[in-house]
């Protein structure tokens, strides 16, 4: 089982929003720093996964992906919260401009990876939200961490916030489908679909637990042979 890393540079051909025009250089600089923070987090997780693969003979992390919030989404979130449309406001209020998503095989892997990750000396956990133990009303499950990480530049060291989401393959599949329903308008019987997704979330949670139990039985049998 190999770890796969995906990165999409959404800002390589950025068109700076009109409201950020006067701060275009600062905005581009802020996005660069967020991109650097993502790289720091990804590298830490990849190294951790490689080490665990050597020790445990398997990769607890299935894949790592990342994203930078698009300018339109940044402005939309600032407007919805009545915050100024400025770079200073972006850096003060938004925790999810830089995001890293980690997909694990089993629920227990989520917590073991998270615990080892946050114990690193230069990782500062600002917010931890456990939507696995306490799912959202719609059935959403994932472990969310808002962390602060240093980035080392030519003449200074800065700290930047990154949102890290850790979930299983099944949780990620459900979240992707729910996202489509949430942001697509005019879907017939939308309320019924939302309820069906909530029902599926419960089934998926139970399946995740059963798959973990089966894995432990396999490991136990291998130890007896």
N, C-alpha and C positions, 0 to 999 in steps of 0.2 A: 504494500500500500504506500503510495507516494504522496507527498505534499505538493500541491499545485498552487502557485501564486499568480494572481492576475492583477494588473494595474492599468488603469485607463487615465491618461493625462488629458483631462477635460479642458485644461487651460493653455495647451500648446498653441491654440489659435483663438485666444479669448477675445471677445468683443466686449469692451468695458461698458457697462450700463450707463445711460445718460446721467443718472443721479450720482454716479461715482466719477463722472468725467473729470471734475476738478481734482480728484484724488486718485487719478488713474495709476500713477506710479506707486503710490502707497498701497493701492488695492492689489496690484500685480505682485508687489513685494509681500503682502500679507498672504496671498495665495501660495507663493513660493515657500514661505516658512511653514505653512500648513502641509504642503507637499513633502517637505523635509521631515516634518514630524511623523507623517505616515510612514516614510521609509524607515525611520528609527524604530517605530513600533513593529513593522513587518519583519525587520531584521531580527529583533529580539525574539519574536514568536517563531521564526524559522529556525533560529539557533536552538531554542528550547525544544522544538519538535524533533530536530536532528538528534539531540542528546537523548531524548526519551526513546526515540526509535532504536538507538544503540543499546540502551539499558533494558528496554522492555520488549524489543524485537517487533514493535509495531508503531505506527504513527497515530497518536491520539488526535492529531489535527488532520482532517481530510483536505481542507483547502483554506486559503487566505485570500480575501479580495479587499479592495479599497475604493474609496471614492472621495472626490472633493465636491462639496455642494455647489451647484450651479448658481451663477449670479442672479438669475431670475428667482430661484428658490430663496436665496439669501435676502433679497429685497422683500419678497413676499412675507417671510417670517418676521423681518423687522417691522414691516407695516402692520401686520396682524397684531403685534404686541405694542404698537404705538411707540416704537423706539426710533431715534433719528437714523436716517439713511446715510451713515458715514462709516468709515473704516474703524474709527474709535468705537463706535457703537457695536459694530460687528465683533470686534475683539473682546469687548466687555460682556456682551450678552449671549452670544451664540457658542454653544459647546459642541455642536455637531457639524461644523464646516468641514473638518477632517474626520473621516470615518474609516474604520477597519472592521471587517466582518470575518469571524473565525468559525469554521464549520467543523464540529467534532463528531466522532463516531457514536459516543454514548453520553448520557447525562452526567455520569461521574467524571468523564473526561473534561467536561465544561468546567467543573469546579476545581479539578486538579490543575488544569492549565491556568485558570484564572488565579489560583492561589500562588502558583510558582511565578507567574508573570508579575503580580503586584508586589511580591517580596523583593524584587530587584531594587537596588538602592536608589536609582535615579527615576523611579516611577512613583508619582504621587497620585493617589486615588482621591479624586474630589467628590465623586458621586458614584454610588453603587445601587443599582435597581435590579432586583431579582424577580423577573416576570415568569420564572419557572416555578418557584415556590408560591408566588403570588401572581397568577396570570391576570392579564387585563380582562375586562368584561367580555370582550369579543373573542377571547380564547388565545390571544397572542402570548407566546412564550419565548423568552430569551433572557440571557444575562447581559445587562448593560453596565459598562464601566466608563465613566468620564475620567480620563487620566491626564496628568500633566507630565510632559517629557521634555528634557533639554535638547536643543539642537545646536550643534557646534559650527559656527560660521567663521569666516576668516579673521574677523576682528572682535567677535563677541559671542556670548552664549545666551540664547534666548529660551524661554520655556513656552511651550504651546500645548493647547488642549486637543485631545483626540477622543472621539467616542468609539469604544470597542464593544462590538456586539458578539457574543459567543452563544452558539446554538447548535442543535443537532441537524442532520440532513433533513429529517422529517419536519422539524420546526421551520427550517428555512424554506422548504417547499410550500408549507402552509402560508408563511408570511408573504411570499412572492405572489401567491394567488390572491390573498386578501388585499395586497397593495393594488392589484389590478382592479378589483371590485371597488375599492375606496376612491380611486382617482379617475375611474371611467364614469362619465355621466350618461344618463338615459338607459341604464341597464334595466330590462323588464324584470319584474318581480325581485327587485334588489333586496327588499327586506327578507324574502324567503331565502335568497342566496346567502345573506349574512347569517341567518340562523343555521343553515346547512354547514357553513364554515365553522360556526361555533361548535356544532355537534362533531364535526371532523376533528377539531382541535382536541376534544376529549379523547377520541379514538386514537389519535396520534400520540398523545401523552401516555396512554396505556400501552401502546405498541412500543414506544421508546423504552419503557420500563421492562416489558417482556423481552425485548431484544437484549437488553443489558443482562437480565437474568439468564438467558440462554448462553450468552457469551461466558458468563461466570461458570456455568455448568460445563461448557466445553473446556475451559481452562483447568477446571478441577479434574475432569476425566483425563486430560493430557498429563497432569501431574501424577496420576496414579499408574499410568502406563510405563 
